[in-house]
Amino acid sequence: MLLGLIYFAIVLLSVVAMWKAFAKAGQPGWACLVPFYNIYVLLAVAKAFGKGGGFVVGLILLPFIFWPILGFGGATYTRPTATP
């Protein structure tokens, strides 16, 4: 029972942090809940936050650590500029 509550708390923290990071990036928060679509959006979002591929791997494999860093940390979103 206790392990279940701890697991639920970790999952809830990850979802809240993902939602906040997506909102920071100007993306709809619900996009973090849709499988595969969130990965597609994630690849552009991580780059726009100034993070590299290693950070994306961390977001996928250790979301309970990396999403709070992105969502609640000081990382700022910079909209990618279109090239002609």
Secondary structure by P-SEA (a helix, b strand, c coil): caaaaaaaaaaaaaaaaaaaaaaaaccccccccccaaaaaaaaaaaaaacccaaaaaaaaaccccaaaaaacccbbbbcccccc
